Amino acid sequence: MRHPGVSPVFYKTEETGTALYFFRKGLGDVPIFRESSPVMKPARIVFMLIVVFLLPRPLFAGDISAQYYDLREKEIRQFTFDLFTAGEYYRAITEAKRYASLFPGGPYAGEMFKLIGDAYLMSHEWAEAIAAYDEFLMQFPASPLANTATFHKAISLVKQGNTAEAERLFQLILSGANPEKKGDAARWEILLLIRQNRFEEAEKLLREQMIRQEIDQETSLLEEILANKRSVRYKSPETAGVLSAILPGSGQFYNERYKDGVYSFLLNALFILGAYKAFDSDNYGLGGAIALFEIGWYTGSIYGAVGGAHKYNRKIDEDHFRSGLTRLNLRDSEIGRPGGVSVIFSYPF
């Protein structure tokens, strides 16, 4: 800025060479100040301090905040993965929920929601696992993990006894474009049909070209499992009940529960003998009481034989189902890849 009455003059000295001085008019050659004089240095220092410390401060604060945010996100995520891999599923659930609360838009938010369902599944908490997978699928329907979450939800439904809904989910996976878990879904679907003796539906699936592409190597094995199940001979609950009514204990023998048959026969025989002896000795009160007990045991023996036949048949279904899971290597499944680590889950069937 030019000051009134001040004019610049170049002045040469031996020490400094040419330098710019300012002189006020009318004062002669009396310099007011030199451009590089010490008077300017404090002003420059103050100016630089303002520039360095005051103006960039919001930028520095923003950078530090962003770095802390990223570091905290990574710390919680890695800790959650470590807990899950170590088998501490309930603690992993807590940390995953904390991540979802603190970083709802974080890059791993979807994986954390799915991990909650996986941790409940690993803990055999079927209802909680289903609810967690539903939450994940609702919030992240387009996630590449959606098929895997749907598959594990179906497994939880099978364990919960909701076979019909599990079949619907397996069919949903098979009809979708995502190839993830399609092969396993096809195997599970066929095994569930075989388990329920729905042989025609299982054979129809085995003949479908799309399904055969997914299970090409196991087609012959599945056909063998189906043939073995079809040849199974079940126990008739009606036959077991009739036999037990004719001769107490014989229904249990029919069900191959020989120890129960012996106990049933002996107890009924003892009650009948006791009632006979009481009536024979004119002790009608005692004889009546023993007879009432005998009627109860006799009726229970019949119901036990009928229930035993149903139990025998269920055991055949479950044994064949578990055998099929083992032969098709479906008892173990890779449930997730938290932090890049594969975790193997054994289905408790």
Secondary structure in CASP SS format (residue, H / E / C, confidence):
PFRMAT SS
TARGET T0000
AUTHOR 0000-0000-0000
METHOD secondary structure of the structure
MODEL  1
M C 1.00
R C 1.00
H C 1.00
P C 1.00
G C 1.00
V E 1.00
S E 1.00
P E 1.00
V E 1.00
F E 1.00
Y E 1.00
K E 1.00
T E 1.00
E C 1.00
E C 1.00
T C 1.00
G E 1.00
T E 1.00
A E 1.00
L E 1.00
Y E 1.00
F E 1.00
F E 1.00
R E 1.00
K C 1.00
G C 1.00
L C 1.00
G C 1.00
D C 1.00
V C 1.00
P E 1.00
I E 1.00
F E 1.00
R E 1.00
E C 1.00
S C 1.00
S C 1.00
P C 1.00
V C 1.00
M H 1.00
K H 1.00
P H 1.00
A H 1.00
R H 1.00
I H 1.00
V H 1.00
F H 1.00
M H 1.00
L H 1.00
I H 1.00
V H 1.00
V H 1.00
F H 1.00
L H 1.00
L C 1.00
P C 1.00
R H 1.00
P H 1.00
L H 1.00
F H 1.00
A H 1.00
G H 1.00
D H 1.00
I H 1.00
S H 1.00
A H 1.00
Q H 1.00
Y H 1.00
Y H 1.00
D H 1.00
L H 1.00
R H 1.00
E H 1.00
K H 1.00
E H 1.00
I H 1.00
R H 1.00
Q H 1.00
F H 1.00
T H 1.00
F H 1.00
D H 1.00
L H 1.00
F H 1.00
T H 1.00
A C 1.00
G C 1.00
E C 1.00
Y H 1.00
Y H 1.00
R H 1.00
A H 1.00
I H 1.00
T H 1.00
E H 1.00
A H 1.00
K H 1.00
R H 1.00
Y H 1.00
A H 1.00
S H 1.00
L H 1.00
F C 1.00
P C 1.00
G C 1.00
G C 1.00
P C 1.00
Y C 1.00
A H 1.00
G H 1.00
E H 1.00
M H 1.00
F H 1.00
K H 1.00
L H 1.00
I H 1.00
G H 1.00
D H 1.00
A H 1.00
Y H 1.00
L H 1.00
M H 1.00
S C 1.00
H C 1.00
E C 1.00
W H 1.00
A H 1.00
E H 1.00
A H 1.00
I H 1.00
A H 1.00
A H 1.00
Y H 1.00
D H 1.00
E H 1.00
F H 1.00
L H 1.00
M H 1.00
Q H 1.00
F C 1.00
P C 1.00
A C 1.00
S C 1.00
P C 1.00
L C 1.00
A H 1.00
N H 1.00
T H 1.00
A H 1.00
T H 1.00
F H 1.00
H H 1.00
K H 1.00
A H 1.00
I H 1.00
S H 1.00
L H 1.00
V H 1.00
K H 1.00
Q H 1.00
G C 1.00
N C 1.00
T H 1.00
A H 1.00
E H 1.00
A H 1.00
E H 1.00
R H 1.00
L H 1.00
F H 1.00
Q H 1.00
L H 1.00
I H 1.00
L H 1.00
S H 1.00
G C 1.00
A C 1.00
N C 1.00
P C 1.00
E C 1.00
K C 1.00
K H 1.00
G H 1.00
D H 1.00
A H 1.00
A H 1.00
R H 1.00
W H 1.00
E H 1.00
I H 1.00
L H 1.00
L H 1.00
L H 1.00
I H 1.00
R H 1.00
Q C 1.00
N C 1.00
R C 1.00
F H 1.00
E H 1.00
E H 1.00
A H 1.00
E H 1.00
K H 1.00
L H 1.00
L H 1.00
R H 1.00
E C 1.00
Q H 1.00
M H 1.00
I H 1.00
R H 1.00
Q H 1.00
E H 1.00
I C 1.00
D H 1.00
Q H 1.00
E H 1.00
T H 1.00
S H 1.00
L H 1.00
L H 1.00
E H 1.00
E H 1.00
I H 1.00
L H 1.00
A H 1.00
N H 1.00
K H 1.00
R H 1.00
S C 1.00
V C 1.00
R C 1.00
Y C 1.00
K C 1.00
S C 1.00
P H 1.00
E H 1.00
T H 1.00
A H 1.00
G H 1.00
V H 1.00
L H 1.00
S H 1.00
A H 1.00
I H 1.00
L C 1.00
P C 1.00
G C 1.00
S H 1.00
G H 1.00
Q H 1.00
F H 1.00
Y H 1.00
N C 1.00
E C 1.00
R C 1.00
Y H 1.00
K H 1.00
D H 1.00
G H 1.00
V H 1.00
Y H 1.00
S H 1.00
F H 1.00
L H 1.00
L H 1.00
N H 1.00
A H 1.00
L H 1.00
F H 1.00
I H 1.00
L H 1.00
G H 1.00
A H 1.00
Y H 1.00
K H 1.00
A H 1.00
F H 1.00
D H 1.00
S C 1.00
D C 1.00
N C 1.00
Y H 1.00
G H 1.00
L H 1.00
G H 1.00
G H 1.00
A H 1.00
I H 1.00
A H 1.00
L H 1.00
F H 1.00
E H 1.00
I H 1.00
G H 1.00
W H 1.00
Y H 1.00
T H 1.00
G H 1.00
S H 1.00
I H 1.00
Y H 1.00
G H 1.00
A H 1.00
V H 1.00
G H 1.00
G H 1.00
A H 1.00
H H 1.00
K H 1.00
Y H 1.00
N H 1.00
R H 1.00
K H 1.00
I H 1.00
D H 1.00
E H 1.00
D H 1.00
H H 1.00
F H 1.00
R H 1.00
S H 1.00
G H 1.00
L H 1.00
T H 1.00
R H 1.00
L C 1.00
N C 1.00
L C 1.00
R C 1.00
D E 1.00
S E 1.00
E E 1.00
I E 1.00
G E 1.00
R C 1.00
P H 1.00
G H 1.00
G H 1.00
V C 1.00
S C 1.00
V E 1.00
I E 1.00
F E 1.00
S E 1.00
Y C 1.00
P C 1.00
F C 1.00
END
